[in-house]
Amino acid sequence: MVIKGSEVPERNGRKPYPLASHQITVQHFVVRVTTPDNPFRPHKHEQPELGYIIDGQALVSLDGHEQVVEAGDLIFVEPWVEHGLRTESLVRWICLG
């Protein structure tokens, strides 16, 4: 699931992403840089993950369905969903999972 940051209204200096029905236990916090030479290759695992795009634009793949993501977008990955990220430039993003 991708939540487009441009569609989340800012209130009082906060941008509350609607994740009330989704919970994760954070086992890692990683700031990643993805480039054409360093893609985040498709894979899957048992724990859910969150990805937050800090800078740039990319294509995220969720179970074979691709969607454009850009700075401010939040990606929620359910357990066992194959996911990956590729770009034609440089993307900096945070991965929590």
DONU-73345 format. One record per atom (N, C-alpha, C): x, z, y; residue number from 0. Coordinates in nm, 4 decimals. Atoms other than C-alpha are relative to their C-alpha. Example, Ala and Ser with C-alpha at 12.3 -4.5 7.8 and 13.67 -1.06 7.14 Angstrom:
residues 2
DRENKOL       east         up      north   num
DRENKOL     0.0890     0.0000    -0.1190     0
DRENKOL     1.2300     0.7800    -0.4500     0
DRENKOL     0.0900     0.0000     0.1200     0
DRENKOL    -0.0820    -0.0060    -0.1190     1
DRENKOL     1.3670     0.7140    -0.1060     1
DRENKOL    -0.0770     0.0730     0.1090     1
This chain:
residues 97
DRENKOL       east         up      north   num
DRENKOL     0.0849     0.0000    -0.1168     0
DRENKOL     0.0000     0.0000     0.0000     0
DRENKOL     0.0898     0.0000     0.1236     0
DRENKOL    -0.0736     0.0036    -0.1262     1
DRENKOL     0.1319    -0.0886     0.3467     1
DRENKOL    -0.0944     0.0427     0.1116     1
DRENKOL     0.0752    -0.0420    -0.1183     2
DRENKOL     0.0069     0.0917     0.6557     2
DRENKOL     0.0752    -0.0566     0.1204     2
DRENKOL    -0.0627     0.0647    -0.1144     3
DRENKOL     0.0828    -0.1233     0.9603     3
DRENKOL     0.0042     0.0972     0.1181     3
DRENKOL    -0.0167    -0.0922    -0.1122     4
DRENKOL     0.2239     0.0950     1.2379     4
DRENKOL    -0.0737    -0.0450     0.1244     4
DRENKOL     0.0689     0.0522    -0.1183     5
DRENKOL     0.0706    -0.1349     1.4984     5
DRENKOL    -0.1500     0.0293    -0.0028     5
DRENKOL     0.1427    -0.0289     0.0124     6
DRENKOL    -0.2746    -0.0394     1.3651     6
DRENKOL    -0.0313     0.1497     0.0018     6
DRENKOL     0.0199    -0.1450    -0.0037     7
DRENKOL    -0.2219     0.3385     1.3787     7
DRENKOL     0.0025     0.0441     0.1459     7
DRENKOL     0.0033    -0.0403    -0.1407     8
DRENKOL    -0.3342     0.4745     1.7158     8
DRENKOL     0.0863     0.1232     0.0266     8
DRENKOL    -0.0819    -0.1144    -0.0413     9
DRENKOL    -0.0971     0.7067     1.8959     9
DRENKOL    -0.0869     0.0954     0.0807     9
DRENKOL     0.0767    -0.1025    -0.0717    10
DRENKOL    -0.2477     1.0342     2.0174    10
DRENKOL     0.0931     0.1132     0.0407    10
DRENKOL    -0.0812    -0.1100    -0.0514    11
DRENKOL    -0.0692     1.2868     2.2363    11
DRENKOL     0.1451    -0.0084    -0.0476    11
DRENKOL    -0.1388     0.0187     0.0397    12
DRENKOL     0.2708     1.1393     2.1525    12
DRENKOL     0.0230     0.0038    -0.1502    12
DRENKOL    -0.0114    -0.0025     0.1466    13
DRENKOL     0.1978     1.1385     1.7758    13
DRENKOL    -0.0693    -0.1220    -0.0590    13
DRENKOL     0.0598     0.1118     0.0723    14
DRENKOL     0.1205     0.8575     1.5331    14
DRENKOL    -0.0299     0.0484    -0.1419    14
DRENKOL     0.0326    -0.0562     0.1319    15
DRENKOL    -0.0651     1.0104     1.2343    15
DRENKOL    -0.0372    -0.1091    -0.1018    15
DRENKOL     0.0262     0.0972     0.1051    16
DRENKOL    -0.0393     0.7794     0.9320    16
DRENKOL    -0.0962     0.0629    -0.1014    16
DRENKOL     0.1021    -0.0569     0.0896    17
DRENKOL    -0.3438     0.8286     0.7018    17
DRENKOL     0.0461     0.0055    -0.1455    17
DRENKOL    -0.0484    -0.0178     0.1371    18
DRENKOL    -0.1953     0.9650     0.3781    18
DRENKOL    -0.0645     0.1189    -0.0696    18
DRENKOL     0.0611    -0.1229     0.0517    19
DRENKOL    -0.4332     1.2527     0.3053    19
DRENKOL    -0.0233    -0.0030    -0.1507    19
DRENKOL     0.0295     0.0046     0.1437    20
DRENKOL    -0.5194     1.1311    -0.0454    20
DRENKOL     0.1244    -0.0293    -0.0852    20
DRENKOL    -0.1240     0.0299     0.0719    21
DRENKOL    -0.1553     1.0590    -0.1388    21
DRENKOL     0.1011     0.1104     0.0249    21
DRENKOL    -0.1004    -0.1044    -0.0131    22
DRENKOL     0.1046     1.3260    -0.2080    22
DRENKOL     0.1218    -0.0380    -0.0816    22
DRENKOL    -0.1216     0.0212     0.0766    23
DRENKOL     0.4657     1.3056    -0.3167    23
DRENKOL     0.0854     0.1254     0.0070    23
DRENKOL    -0.1034    -0.1027    -0.0017    24
DRENKOL     0.7361     1.5514    -0.4085    24
DRENKOL     0.1287    -0.0720     0.0342    24
DRENKOL    -0.1204     0.0700    -0.0467    25
DRENKOL     1.0506     1.4527    -0.2243    25
DRENKOL     0.1216     0.0501    -0.0765    25
DRENKOL    -0.1223    -0.0294     0.0736    26
DRENKOL     1.3580     1.4399    -0.4462    26
DRENKOL     0.1210    -0.0641     0.0665    26
DRENKOL    -0.1099     0.0612    -0.0747    27
DRENKOL     1.5614     1.2160    -0.2197    27
DRENKOL    -0.0501    -0.0508     0.1351    27
DRENKOL     0.0221     0.0536    -0.1344    28
DRENKOL     1.5802     1.1100     0.1440    28
DRENKOL     0.1199    -0.0886     0.0279    28
DRENKOL    -0.1093     0.0948    -0.0159    29
DRENKOL     1.7845     0.7962     0.2014    29
DRENKOL    -0.0298    -0.0908     0.1178    29
DRENKOL     0.0092     0.1030    -0.1032    30
DRENKOL     1.8440     0.5814     0.5098    30
DRENKOL     0.0700    -0.1224    -0.0576    30
DRENKOL    -0.0519     0.1212     0.0634    31
DRENKOL     1.8924     0.2307     0.3731    31
DRENKOL     0.0157    -0.1129     0.1016    31
DRENKOL    -0.0166     0.1240    -0.0746    32
DRENKOL     2.0205    -0.0929     0.5223    32
DRENKOL    -0.0097    -0.1127    -0.1016    32
DRENKOL     0.0203     0.1144     0.0880    33
DRENKOL     1.8936    -0.4083     0.3535    33
DRENKOL     0.0331    -0.1259     0.0785    33
DRENKOL    -0.0410     0.1281    -0.0596    34
DRENKOL     2.0452    -0.7499     0.4287    34
DRENKOL    -0.0227    -0.1095    -0.1037    34
DRENKOL     0.0133     0.1059     0.1000    35
DRENKOL     2.0270    -1.0929     0.2624    35
DRENKOL     0.0982     0.0186    -0.1166    35
DRENKOL    -0.1000    -0.0219     0.1048    36
DRENKOL     2.3435    -1.0005     0.0685    36
DRENKOL    -0.0178     0.1324    -0.0729    36
DRENKOL     0.0219    -0.1308     0.0599    37
DRENKOL     2.2170    -0.6506    -0.0137    37
DRENKOL    -0.1508     0.0291    -0.0078    37
DRENKOL     0.1446    -0.0243     0.0100    38
DRENKOL     1.8472    -0.6749    -0.1113    38
DRENKOL    -0.0276     0.1272    -0.0797    38
DRENKOL     0.0467    -0.1132     0.0786    39
DRENKOL     1.6565    -0.3788    -0.2500    39
DRENKOL    -0.0775    -0.0622    -0.1154    39
DRENKOL     0.0534     0.0776     0.1127    40
DRENKOL     1.5916    -0.5336    -0.5903    40
DRENKOL    -0.1235     0.0659    -0.0624    40
DRENKOL     0.1209    -0.0534     0.0621    41
DRENKOL     1.2534    -0.4978    -0.7624    41
DRENKOL     0.0318     0.0928    -0.1180    41
DRENKOL    -0.0152    -0.0999     0.1056    42
DRENKOL     1.2287    -0.1949    -0.9892    42
DRENKOL    -0.1259     0.0868    -0.0011    42
DRENKOL     0.1117    -0.0949     0.0031    43
DRENKOL     0.9795     0.0754    -1.0904    43
DRENKOL     0.0458     0.1291    -0.0650    43
DRENKOL    -0.0334    -0.1322     0.0519    44
DRENKOL     0.9848     0.4431    -1.1779    44
DRENKOL    -0.1240     0.0880     0.0040    44
DRENKOL     0.1168    -0.0863     0.0163    45
DRENKOL     0.7565     0.7368    -1.2460    45
DRENKOL    -0.0424     0.0759     0.1250    45
DRENKOL     0.0394    -0.0770    -0.1175    46
DRENKOL     0.7612     0.9069    -0.9046    46
DRENKOL    -0.0470    -0.0938     0.1129    46
DRENKOL     0.0417     0.0787    -0.1164    47
DRENKOL     0.5759     0.7799    -0.5957    47
DRENKOL     0.1101     0.0023     0.1058    47
DRENKOL    -0.0986     0.0081    -0.1086    48
DRENKOL     0.7800     0.6788    -0.2894    48
DRENKOL    -0.0674    -0.0384     0.1302    48
DRENKOL     0.0374     0.0454    -0.1336    49
DRENKOL     0.7399     0.6335     0.0824    49
DRENKOL     0.1183    -0.0754     0.0591    49
DRENKOL    -0.1026     0.0715    -0.0750    50
DRENKOL     0.9329     0.3765     0.2833    50
DRENKOL    -0.0478    -0.0172     0.1423    50
DRENKOL     0.0351     0.0141    -0.1411    51
DRENKOL     0.9356     0.3741     0.6637    51
DRENKOL     0.1007    -0.0940     0.0651    51
DRENKOL    -0.0879     0.0999    -0.0614    52
DRENKOL     1.0758     0.0706     0.8473    52
DRENKOL     0.0381     0.0474     0.1404    52
DRENKOL    -0.0511    -0.0442    -0.1306    53
DRENKOL     1.2953     0.1794     1.1394    53
DRENKOL     0.0253    -0.1196     0.0909    53
DRENKOL    -0.0372     0.1189    -0.0778    54
DRENKOL     1.4338    -0.1574     1.2572    54
DRENKOL    -0.0095    -0.1235    -0.0877    54
DRENKOL    -0.0028     0.1276     0.0681    55
DRENKOL     1.3856    -0.5185     1.1607    55
DRENKOL    -0.1318    -0.0385    -0.0644    55
DRENKOL     0.1168     0.0550     0.0676    56
DRENKOL     1.1430    -0.7228     0.9546    56
DRENKOL     0.0429    -0.0446    -0.1393    56
DRENKOL    -0.0338     0.0338     0.1384    57
DRENKOL     1.1305    -0.7840     0.5782    57
DRENKOL    -0.1260    -0.0379    -0.0758    57
DRENKOL     0.1094     0.0213     0.0939    58
DRENKOL     0.9153    -0.8825     0.2837    58
DRENKOL     0.0076     0.1103    -0.1043    58
DRENKOL     0.0075    -0.0998     0.1062    59
DRENKOL     0.8077    -0.5956     0.0601    59
DRENKOL    -0.0821    -0.0618    -0.1127    59
DRENKOL     0.0713     0.0469     0.1182    60
DRENKOL     0.6968    -0.6801    -0.2911    60
DRENKOL    -0.0556     0.1223    -0.0727    60
DRENKOL     0.0669    -0.1077     0.0727    61
DRENKOL     0.4425    -0.4497    -0.4592    61
DRENKOL    -0.0760    -0.0644    -0.1151    61
DRENKOL     0.0566     0.0626     0.1198    62
DRENKOL     0.3601    -0.5568    -0.8150    62
DRENKOL    -0.0166    -0.1509     0.0166    62
DRENKOL    -0.0012     0.1452    -0.0137    63
DRENKOL     0.4450    -0.9167    -0.7242    63
DRENKOL    -0.0697    -0.0547     0.1225    63
DRENKOL     0.0674     0.0431    -0.1221    64
DRENKOL     0.2409    -0.9300    -0.4041    64
DRENKOL     0.0901     0.0305     0.1187    64
DRENKOL    -0.0899    -0.0195    -0.1142    65
DRENKOL     0.4559    -0.9835    -0.0941    65
DRENKOL    -0.0788     0.0145     0.1288    65
DRENKOL     0.0600    -0.0228    -0.1311    66
DRENKOL     0.3718    -0.8622     0.2548    66
DRENKOL     0.1116     0.0233     0.1008    66
DRENKOL    -0.0973    -0.0204    -0.1072    67
DRENKOL     0.5637    -0.8717     0.5816    67
DRENKOL    -0.0125     0.1429     0.0516    67
DRENKOL    -0.0045    -0.1322    -0.0618    68
DRENKOL     0.6703    -0.5293     0.7098    68
DRENKOL     0.1007    -0.0042     0.1137    68
DRENKOL    -0.0873    -0.0041    -0.1175    69
DRENKOL     0.8342    -0.4446     1.0406    69
DRENKOL     0.0082     0.1427     0.0508    69
DRENKOL    -0.0216    -0.1337    -0.0561    70
DRENKOL     0.9472    -0.1490     1.2478    70
DRENKOL    -0.1331     0.0699     0.0263    70
DRENKOL     0.1205    -0.0799    -0.0182    71
DRENKOL     0.6834     0.1248     1.2425    71
DRENKOL    -0.0951    -0.0038    -0.1179    71
DRENKOL     0.0883     0.0087     0.1168    72
DRENKOL     0.5247     0.0225     0.9107    72
DRENKOL     0.0415     0.1020    -0.1059    72
DRENKOL    -0.0208    -0.0975     0.1058    73
DRENKOL     0.4871     0.2709     0.6265    73
DRENKOL    -0.0442    -0.0615    -0.1332    73
DRENKOL     0.0287     0.0543     0.1324    74
DRENKOL     0.4978     0.1692     0.2599    74
DRENKOL    -0.0196     0.1178    -0.0950    74
DRENKOL     0.0234    -0.1015     0.1025    75
DRENKOL     0.3416     0.3906    -0.0060    75
DRENKOL     0.0022    -0.0699    -0.1344    75
DRENKOL    -0.0143     0.0602     0.1323    76
DRENKOL     0.4438     0.3067    -0.3628    76
DRENKOL    -0.0492     0.0994    -0.1049    76
DRENKOL     0.0547    -0.0818     0.1088    77
DRENKOL     0.2375     0.4476    -0.6480    77
DRENKOL     0.0989     0.0013    -0.1176    77
DRENKOL    -0.0848    -0.0013     0.1185    78
DRENKOL     0.4136     0.5504    -0.9729    78
DRENKOL    -0.0173    -0.1269    -0.0834    78
DRENKOL    -0.0067     0.1152     0.0902    79
DRENKOL     0.5142     0.2589    -1.2000    79
DRENKOL    -0.0385    -0.1329     0.0643    79
DRENKOL     0.0224     0.1271    -0.0697    80
DRENKOL     0.4413    -0.0055    -0.9334    80
DRENKOL     0.1369    -0.0622     0.0269    80
DRENKOL    -0.1269     0.0681    -0.0274    81
DRENKOL     0.7249    -0.2587    -0.9263    81
DRENKOL     0.0068    -0.0299     0.1500    81
DRENKOL    -0.0146     0.0182    -0.1438    82
DRENKOL     0.8604    -0.2737    -0.5712    82
DRENKOL     0.1437    -0.0394     0.0350    82
DRENKOL    -0.1295     0.0421    -0.0502    83
DRENKOL     1.1463    -0.4299    -0.3769    83
DRENKOL    -0.0146    -0.0435     0.1450    83
DRENKOL     0.0003     0.0372    -0.1415    84
DRENKOL     1.2441    -0.5345    -0.0253    84
DRENKOL     0.1108    -0.1012     0.0225    84
DRENKOL    -0.1019     0.0996    -0.0336    85
DRENKOL     1.4232    -0.8445     0.0973    85
DRENKOL    -0.0206    -0.0470     0.1435    85
DRENKOL     0.0044     0.0408    -0.1398    86
DRENKOL     1.5055    -0.9843     0.4377    86
DRENKOL     0.0934    -0.1176     0.0238    86
DRENKOL    -0.0881     0.1082    -0.0418    87
DRENKOL     1.6657    -1.2792     0.6121    87
DRENKOL     0.0939     0.0456     0.1104    87
DRENKOL    -0.0862    -0.0529    -0.1055    88
DRENKOL     1.8361    -1.0535     0.8673    88
DRENKOL     0.0520     0.1376    -0.0432    88
DRENKOL    -0.0399    -0.1372     0.0315    89
DRENKOL     1.8944    -0.6752     0.8677    89
DRENKOL    -0.1194     0.0903     0.0227    89
DRENKOL     0.1085    -0.0977    -0.0105    90
DRENKOL     1.6406    -0.4003     0.8044    90
DRENKOL     0.0576     0.1370    -0.0274    90
DRENKOL    -0.0383    -0.1400     0.0196    91
DRENKOL     1.7049    -0.0289     0.8447    91
DRENKOL    -0.1304     0.0745    -0.0280    91
DRENKOL     0.1231    -0.0688     0.0383    92
DRENKOL     1.4540     0.1929     0.6689    92
DRENKOL     0.0320     0.1307    -0.0723    92
DRENKOL    -0.0121    -0.1301     0.0652    93
DRENKOL     1.3971     0.5405     0.5266    93
DRENKOL    -0.0788    -0.0053    -0.1296    93
DRENKOL     0.0660    -0.0087     0.1301    94
DRENKOL     1.3113     0.5971     0.1612    94
DRENKOL    -0.0107     0.1478    -0.0382    94
DRENKOL     0.0265    -0.1362     0.0461    95
DRENKOL     1.1508     0.9258     0.0521    95
DRENKOL    -0.0652    -0.0099    -0.1363    95
DRENKOL     0.0620     0.0067     0.1315    96
DRENKOL     1.0781     0.9798    -0.3117    96
DRENKOL     0.0513     0.1074    -0.0933    96
